[in-house]
Amino acid sequence: MPLRRRFGFVVLGAWVVEEADELVWILGYDGSDGLASADRRYYVSYERRALDPDPAQWFVSSEGARLRQVLEPDVL
């Protein structure tokens, strides 16, 4: 997470789906270059490639989706 933050991402939340042994986290990015561009820049960076151990070894799969907020957190 600290490296993601240095690249301009915001961690909006993280959850564990215990029955499925899954981690779900929501990242935000508000840069003018767009999320896909920022994600590419993050993954090709020296800092990301130098992470040891590589966190990707624990991922079985990764999915992305564009989300739109419908309720403010204080309304919930």
C-alpha positions in Angstrom: 0.0 0.0 0.0 2.7 2.6 0.7 4.1 2.2 -2.8 0.7 2.4 -4.4 0.2 5.7 -2.4 3.5 7.1 -3.7 2.1 6.5 -7.2 -1.0 8.5 -6.5 -3.4 5.8 -5.6 -5.8 6.0 -2.7 -6.8 2.9 -0.8 -10.6 3.3 -0.3 -11.1 0.1 1.6 -10.2 -3.6 2.0 -12.3 -6.6 2.9 -11.7 -10.3 3.4 -14.2 -12.8 2.1 -13.5 -15.5 4.6 -15.6 -18.3 3.0 -13.6 -17.9 -0.2 -10.2 -16.9 1.3 -10.2 -13.8 -0.8 -9.0 -10.2 -0.3 -10.9 -7.4 -1.9 -9.5 -3.9 -2.0 -10.7 -0.8 -3.7 -8.2 1.6 -5.1 -9.0 5.1 -6.3 -7.0 7.2 -8.6 -7.9 10.8 -9.7 -5.0 11.7 -12.0 -5.6 13.2 -15.4 -3.7 10.4 -17.1 -6.3 7.8 -16.0 -6.2 4.6 -13.9 -4.9 2.3 -16.6 -1.9 4.6 -17.3 -1.1 5.0 -13.6 -1.4 1.2 -13.1 1.0 0.5 -16.0 3.5 3.1 -14.6 3.3 1.5 -11.2 3.9 -2.1 -12.5 6.9 -1.1 -14.7 8.5 1.0 -12.0 11.8 0.0 -10.5 10.3 0.2 -7.0 7.5 -2.3 -7.9 9.9 -4.7 -9.7 12.3 -4.5 -6.7 9.7 -5.7 -4.1 10.9 -8.9 -2.5 9.1 -11.0 -2.0 6.9 -10.1 -5.0 3.3 -9.8 -3.7 1.9 -11.1 -7.0 3.0 -14.6 -5.9 0.0 -14.7 -3.5 -2.6 -13.7 -6.2 -4.5 -16.4 -7.9 -6.3 -13.8 -10.0 -6.9 -10.1 -10.3 -10.0 -8.4 -11.6 -10.8 -4.7 -12.2 -14.0 -2.9 -12.5 -15.0 0.8 -12.7 -17.2 1.7 -9.8 -19.4 4.8 -9.2 -20.3 5.8 -5.7 -24.0 6.1 -5.0 -24.1 6.8 -1.3 -21.8 8.9 0.8 -20.3 6.9 3.7 -22.0 9.1 6.3 -25.4 8.1 4.8 -24.9 4.5 5.5 
